[in-house]
Amino acid sequence: MKAAVYDRFGPPEVLKITEIKKPVPKDNEVLIKIHATTVEKEDPGMRKSPGINGFLKPKRKILGLELSGEIENVGANVKLFKTGDQVYGNTGMSMGSYAEYKCMNENAGIFIKPNNLSFEEAVSVTNGGLTALPFLVEKGNIRKGQKVLINGASGSVGTAAVQIAKYYGARVYGVCSTHNLFLVRSIGAEHVIDYTKYDFTTIDEHFDIIFDVAGKSSFTRCKKILKPNGIYLTTVPTPATMIQMLWTSKFGKKRVKFIAAGLRSPMKKAKDLAALKKIIEDQKFKPVIDRKYSLNEIVEAHKYVENEKKRGSVVISIN
């Protein structure tokens, strides 16, 4: 099978399209023929520098955290899926979706894909949806009528957060650049703030939840525009954030909260994918795809994502 493989850390050009052996599912695994994957902002980081994926050389040579595709074969003990099922989901730290096939445990973070989306559309919502949903619902306890501000509202997580908050009945404010104002408004934000012209922390509004998707602000700056029992959510766990999270859990009413969404159990991810499927099939969630590339264009896709200007998701078509 064809896969994008890298043997050393470095620039996008270390990714090479290579023929490797097609995997065979174990008794509790399914073999997925991958139709689409994504390049997320985490991928270039794992490609160019030692860290999560090894230190001297890459521990896992095929990147890719998201997939959508069709189950081609199932192991002898598989009960949840059958051949021909169309699925979408998250591979976790096994990665490996920059390839034509991948084996995954039937209890992994996969679920039947929404029937009203193509494979490319379905894979585009997985990263953002699997981050925004637990942050807003589990940590933010979002409720109808609340005022929610999303900082970084135009990326894959931000566009998902705007739509999920809207689905739960919140009044949504989005913060983004001038170029993305129309996009953020079109997916449900009642008010959109251009961060290139205004400092959103100085506006004369107060919020039940501030979700700092971009990680460009801080609780200290946002505290004054939180309501007395407001919650500040951030995807970036800096040392200061972790200290503030501990401190605010004991003192005061305003809270700082964080969740390592990518490290949630496969069971929780599958449950969230089921919830996303319902939201999508209720036509309350619109996929936002910035660009599409083929697997052969994976180097160009990484270069584009590294520019940190993407809107929504960057999708890689495999088959």
C-alpha positions as CSV (number, residue, x, y, z in Angstrom):
1,M,0.0,0.0,0.0
2,K,1.0,3.6,-0.4
3,A,1.9,5.7,2.7
4,A,3.7,9.0,3.5
5,V,6.6,7.9,5.7
6,Y,9.4,9.8,7.5
7,D,12.6,8.4,9.0
8,R,14.0,11.5,10.5
9,F,12.8,14.8,12.0
10,G,13.0,17.8,9.8
11,P,11.3,20.0,7.2
12,P,8.2,18.9,5.2
13,E,10.5,17.2,2.6
14,V,11.3,14.4,5.0
15,L,7.9,13.0,4.2
16,K,8.3,10.5,1.4
17,I,5.6,8.5,-0.5
18,T,6.5,4.9,-0.1
19,E,5.1,1.4,-0.8
20,I,4.8,-0.6,2.4
21,K,3.1,-3.9,3.4
22,K,-0.7,-3.7,3.7
23,P,-1.7,-4.5,7.4
24,V,-3.8,-7.5,8.4
25,P,-6.4,-7.1,11.2
26,K,-6.0,-9.1,14.4
27,D,-9.0,-10.9,15.9
28,N,-10.3,-7.7,17.6
29,E,-9.4,-5.3,14.8
30,V,-11.0,-3.8,11.7
31,L,-9.1,-3.0,8.5
32,I,-10.1,0.4,7.2
33,K,-9.5,1.5,3.6
34,I,-8.8,5.2,4.2
35,H,-10.5,7.6,1.9
36,A,-9.4,10.9,3.6
37,T,-7.3,12.2,6.4
38,T,-6.2,15.7,7.6
39,V,-3.1,17.7,8.4
40,E,-3.7,19.2,11.8
41,K,-1.6,21.9,13.5
42,E,0.0,19.2,15.7
43,D,1.4,17.2,12.7
44,P,4.1,19.6,11.6
45,G,5.4,19.8,15.2
46,M,5.7,16.0,15.4
47,R,7.4,15.9,12.0
48,K,10.1,18.5,12.6
49,S,11.1,18.1,16.2
50,P,11.8,15.3,18.8
51,G,9.1,15.0,21.5
52,I,5.9,13.1,21.6
53,N,6.9,10.9,18.7
54,G,10.4,10.0,19.8
55,F,13.7,11.7,20.4
56,L,16.5,10.3,18.3
57,K,14.2,9.4,15.4
58,P,10.4,9.1,14.8
59,K,8.9,6.3,16.9
60,R,5.9,6.0,14.5
61,K,6.9,6.7,10.9
62,I,3.4,7.4,9.5
63,L,1.7,10.5,10.9
64,G,-2.0,11.3,10.7
65,L,-4.5,11.6,13.6
66,E,-7.8,11.6,11.7
67,L,-9.4,9.3,9.2
68,S,-12.6,8.4,7.3
69,G,-13.1,5.4,5.2
70,E,-14.7,2.0,4.7
71,I,-14.1,-1.2,6.6
72,E,-12.7,-3.7,4.2
73,N,-12.2,-6.6,6.6
74,V,-12.9,-7.5,10.2
75,G,-11.2,-9.8,12.7
76,A,-12.8,-13.0,14.0
77,N,-14.0,-11.5,17.3
78,V,-15.2,-8.1,16.0
79,K,-18.8,-7.4,17.0
80,L,-19.3,-3.6,16.6
81,F,-18.6,-3.3,12.9
82,K,-19.0,-5.2,9.7
83,T,-17.4,-5.2,6.2
84,G,-18.7,-2.2,4.2
85,D,-19.4,0.1,7.2
86,Q,-18.4,3.7,6.5
87,V,-16.6,5.1,9.5
88,Y,-14.8,8.3,10.7
89,G,-12.7,8.9,13.8
90,N,-9.4,9.5,15.5
91,T,-6.4,7.2,15.5
92,G,-5.0,8.5,18.8
93,M,-1.2,8.3,19.3
94,S,-1.0,5.2,17.1
95,M,-1.4,7.8,14.3
96,G,-0.9,6.2,10.8
97,S,-3.7,7.7,8.7
98,Y,-1.3,9.1,6.0
99,A,-1.8,5.8,4.3
100,E,-4.2,3.8,2.2
101,Y,-5.0,1.3,5.0
102,K,-5.0,1.1,8.8
103,C,-6.0,-1.5,11.3
104,M,-7.7,-0.3,14.4
105,N,-9.2,-2.0,17.5
106,E,-13.0,-2.1,17.2
107,N,-13.2,-0.3,20.5
108,A,-10.9,2.5,19.2
109,G,-12.1,6.1,18.6
110,I,-14.1,5.3,15.5
111,F,-17.8,5.4,14.7
112,I,-20.2,5.1,11.8
113,K,-19.8,8.4,9.8
114,P,-22.7,10.8,9.3
115,N,-24.7,9.7,6.3
116,N,-25.1,13.2,5.0
117,L,-21.4,13.9,4.6
118,S,-18.8,12.7,2.1
119,F,-15.6,11.1,3.4
120,E,-13.7,14.3,3.0
121,E,-16.3,16.3,4.9
122,A,-16.6,13.7,7.7
123,V,-12.9,13.7,8.4
124,S,-12.8,17.5,8.4
125,V,-15.0,17.6,11.6
126,T,-13.2,15.0,13.7
127,N,-10.3,17.0,15.1
128,G,-12.3,20.1,15.8
129,G,-15.4,18.3,17.0
130,L,-13.5,15.9,19.3
131,T,-11.8,18.9,21.0
132,A,-14.6,21.5,21.1
133,L,-17.3,19.1,22.3
134,P,-15.6,17.9,25.6
135,F,-14.3,21.3,26.3
136,L,-17.7,23.0,26.0
137,V,-20.0,20.2,27.3
138,E,-17.9,18.4,29.9
139,K,-15.7,21.2,31.2
140,G,-17.8,24.2,30.3
141,N,-21.2,22.7,31.2
142,I,-22.7,24.8,28.4
143,R,-26.4,25.7,28.7
144,K,-29.0,27.4,26.6
145,G,-29.0,31.2,26.8
146,Q,-25.4,31.5,28.0
147,K,-23.0,34.0,26.3
148,V,-19.9,32.2,24.9
149,L,-16.9,33.8,23.4
150,I,-14.6,31.7,21.1
151,N,-11.1,33.2,20.6
152,G,-9.6,31.6,17.5
153,A,-13.0,31.0,15.9
154,S,-11.9,30.3,12.3
155,G,-9.6,27.2,12.7
156,S,-10.7,23.6,12.8
157,V,-11.4,23.7,16.6
158,G,-12.8,27.2,16.5
159,T,-15.3,26.6,13.7
160,A,-16.5,23.4,15.5
161,A,-16.8,25.3,18.8
162,V,-18.9,28.1,17.3
163,Q,-21.4,25.6,15.8
164,I,-21.5,23.3,18.9
165,A,-22.1,26.3,21.2
166,K,-24.9,27.4,18.9
167,Y,-26.4,23.9,18.8
168,Y,-26.6,24.0,22.6
169,G,-28.5,27.3,22.5
170,A,-25.7,29.7,23.5
171,R,-25.2,33.2,22.1
172,V,-21.9,33.1,20.4
173,Y,-19.2,35.7,19.9
174,G,-16.3,34.8,17.7
175,V,-12.8,36.3,17.6
176,C,-10.8,36.0,14.3
177,S,-8.9,38.0,11.7
178,T,-10.5,40.4,9.1
179,H,-10.2,37.7,6.4
180,N,-12.4,35.3,8.4
181,L,-15.2,37.5,9.7
182,F,-17.8,36.4,7.1
183,L,-16.9,32.7,7.6
184,V,-17.4,32.9,11.4
185,R,-20.6,34.8,11.1
186,S,-21.9,32.4,8.5
187,I,-21.6,29.4,10.8
188,G,-23.6,30.9,13.7
189,A,-21.7,33.6,15.6
190,E,-24.0,36.5,16.5
191,H,-21.1,38.9,16.9
192,V,-17.6,38.7,15.4
193,I,-14.6,40.6,16.7
194,D,-11.6,41.4,14.4
195,Y,-8.6,40.9,16.6
196,T,-6.4,42.9,14.2
197,K,-8.4,46.0,15.1
198,Y,-9.9,45.4,18.6
199,D,-8.7,43.8,21.8
200,F,-11.7,41.6,22.7
201,T,-10.8,41.7,26.4
202,T,-11.7,45.4,26.5
203,I,-15.3,45.1,25.2
204,D,-18.2,46.0,27.3
205,E,-19.7,42.5,27.5
206,H,-19.5,39.7,30.1
207,F,-19.4,36.0,29.3
208,D,-20.4,32.7,30.9
209,I,-17.7,30.9,29.0
210,I,-14.5,32.1,27.2
211,F,-13.0,29.3,25.1
212,D,-9.5,30.4,24.1
213,V,-8.9,27.9,21.2
214,A,-6.0,29.9,19.9
215,G,-4.1,30.0,23.2
216,K,-3.2,33.6,22.4
217,S,-4.7,35.2,25.5
218,S,-4.8,34.3,29.2
219,F,-7.1,34.0,32.2
220,T,-5.6,37.1,33.7
221,R,-6.5,39.2,30.7
222,C,-10.0,37.6,30.2
223,K,-11.0,37.5,33.9
224,K,-12.5,41.0,33.8
225,I,-15.0,40.0,31.0
226,L,-16.1,36.8,32.7
227,K,-19.3,36.7,34.6
228,P,-19.0,36.1,38.4
229,N,-19.3,32.3,37.9
230,G,-17.7,32.3,34.5
231,I,-15.4,29.7,33.1
232,Y,-12.2,30.2,31.1
233,L,-11.3,27.3,28.9
234,T,-7.9,26.9,27.1
235,T,-6.4,24.3,24.8
236,V,-2.9,25.4,25.7
237,P,-1.8,24.0,29.1
238,T,1.0,26.5,30.1
239,P,2.5,26.2,33.6
240,A,0.7,29.4,34.5
241,T,-2.6,27.9,33.3
242,M,-2.1,24.8,35.3
243,I,-1.4,26.8,38.5
244,Q,-4.4,29.0,37.8
245,M,-6.6,25.9,37.3
246,L,-5.6,24.5,40.7
247,W,-5.9,27.9,42.4
248,T,-9.4,28.8,41.0
249,S,-10.7,25.3,41.9
250,K,-10.2,26.3,45.5
251,F,-10.6,30.0,45.7
252,G,-13.0,32.4,44.0
253,K,-15.9,31.7,41.7
254,K,-14.4,32.2,38.3
255,R,-12.7,29.0,37.1
256,V,-9.9,28.0,34.7
257,K,-10.4,24.6,33.1
258,F,-8.4,22.4,30.7
259,I,-8.8,18.9,29.3
260,A,-6.3,16.9,27.3
261,A,-8.9,16.1,24.6
262,G,-6.5,14.2,22.4
263,L,-5.6,11.8,25.3
264,R,-9.2,11.0,26.1
265,S,-10.0,7.2,26.1
266,P,-11.1,5.7,22.8
267,M,-14.5,4.9,24.4
268,K,-15.1,8.6,25.2
269,K,-14.0,9.6,21.7
270,A,-16.4,7.1,20.2
271,K,-19.2,8.5,22.4
272,D,-18.3,12.0,21.3
273,L,-18.3,10.9,17.6
274,A,-21.8,9.5,18.1
275,A,-22.9,12.9,19.5
276,L,-21.3,14.7,16.6
277,K,-23.0,12.4,14.2
278,K,-26.4,13.4,15.6
279,I,-25.6,17.1,15.5
280,I,-24.4,16.8,11.9
281,E,-27.3,14.7,10.7
282,D,-29.6,17.3,12.4
283,Q,-27.9,19.7,9.9
284,K,-26.6,21.9,12.8
285,F,-22.9,21.5,11.9
286,K,-21.4,22.5,8.6
287,P,-17.9,21.2,7.7
288,V,-15.4,23.9,7.0
289,I,-12.6,22.8,4.6
290,D,-9.9,25.2,3.7
291,R,-8.0,23.2,1.1
292,K,-7.8,19.7,-0.3
293,Y,-4.6,17.9,-1.3
294,S,-3.8,14.4,-2.6
295,L,-1.5,12.1,-0.6
296,N,1.2,12.8,-3.2
297,E,0.9,16.5,-2.2
298,I,1.5,15.9,1.5
299,V,4.7,18.1,1.6
300,E,2.7,21.1,0.2
301,A,-0.1,20.4,2.7
302,H,2.4,20.5,5.6
303,K,3.9,23.7,4.3
304,Y,0.5,25.4,4.2
305,V,-0.5,24.3,7.7
306,E,2.8,25.5,9.1
307,N,1.9,29.0,8.0
308,E,-0.9,29.0,10.7
309,K,-3.4,30.7,8.4
310,K,-5.7,27.8,7.7
311,R,-9.5,28.1,8.0
312,G,-11.2,25.0,9.2
313,S,-9.5,21.8,8.1
314,V,-6.9,20.8,5.5
315,V,-8.0,17.5,4.0
316,I,-5.9,14.9,2.3
317,S,-7.7,12.6,-0.2
318,I,-6.3,9.1,-0.1
319,N,-8.6,7.1,-2.3
